[in-house]
Amino acid sequence: MLHIAVYIAYIPQKGRGIFTPIALEPGTIVETSPVIVMSHKDRLLLDQTLLHDYIFEWQPNGENLCCMALGYIPLYNHSYNSNCEYFMNYDDQTMFIKTVARIEAGSELTINYNGDFDDETPVWFEAE
């Protein structure tokens, strides 16, 4: 399920991102998407490809798996001051994006790749 008020747009020097044409209130679910769950062995192979940049850790019960989210979820850009957060439903094998702040019309929707919207741990592409 994709909220009607999100779209993909190109950002120079950044690539694609997700935007909203209307204001969104905190707590709005903007997307729910199925995921494809893969093994740790698959993860090692994916890490050698461009898909490395688009997969998420998937750790139900401490398992060391990964997943590829479908829909727009892989295209949300990272921000340490993100205005959205992502959540995983291990039972349904889905992920969803929910706003954590008011987002003005025309603004980009961002997530923190660390999982928690306020986690300031350097992410993998900044730590390299």
Secondary structure in CASP SS format (residue, H / E / C, confidence):
PFRMAT SS
TARGET T0000
AUTHOR 0000-0000-0000
METHOD secondary structure of the structure
MODEL  1
M C 1.00
L E 1.00
H C 1.00
I C 1.00
A C 1.00
V C 1.00
Y E 1.00
I E 1.00
A E 1.00
Y E 1.00
I E 1.00
P C 1.00
Q C 1.00
K C 1.00
G E 1.00
R E 1.00
G E 1.00
I E 1.00
F E 1.00
T C 1.00
P C 1.00
I C 1.00
A C 1.00
L E 1.00
E C 1.00
P C 1.00
G C 1.00
T C 1.00
I E 1.00
V E 1.00
E E 1.00
T E 1.00
S E 1.00
P E 1.00
V E 1.00
I E 1.00
V E 1.00
M E 1.00
S C 1.00
H H 1.00
K H 1.00
D H 1.00
R H 1.00
L H 1.00
L H 1.00
L H 1.00
D C 1.00
Q C 1.00
T C 1.00
L H 1.00
L H 1.00
H H 1.00
D H 1.00
Y H 1.00
I E 1.00
F E 1.00
E E 1.00
W E 1.00
Q C 1.00
P H 1.00
N H 1.00
G H 1.00
E C 1.00
N C 1.00
L E 1.00
C E 1.00
C E 1.00
M E 1.00
A E 1.00
L C 1.00
G C 1.00
Y C 1.00
I H 1.00
P H 1.00
L H 1.00
Y C 1.00
N E 1.00
H E 1.00
S C 1.00
Y C 1.00
N C 1.00
S C 1.00
N C 1.00
C E 1.00
E E 1.00
Y E 1.00
F E 1.00
M E 1.00
N E 1.00
Y C 1.00
D C 1.00
D C 1.00
Q C 1.00
T E 1.00
M E 1.00
F E 1.00
I E 1.00
K E 1.00
T E 1.00
V C 1.00
A C 1.00
R C 1.00
I E 1.00
E C 1.00
A C 1.00
G C 1.00
S C 1.00
E E 1.00
L E 1.00
T E 1.00
I E 1.00
N C 1.00
Y C 1.00
N C 1.00
G C 1.00
D C 1.00
F C 1.00
D C 1.00
D C 1.00
E C 1.00
T C 1.00
P C 1.00
V C 1.00
W H 1.00
F H 1.00
E H 1.00
A H 1.00
E C 1.00
END
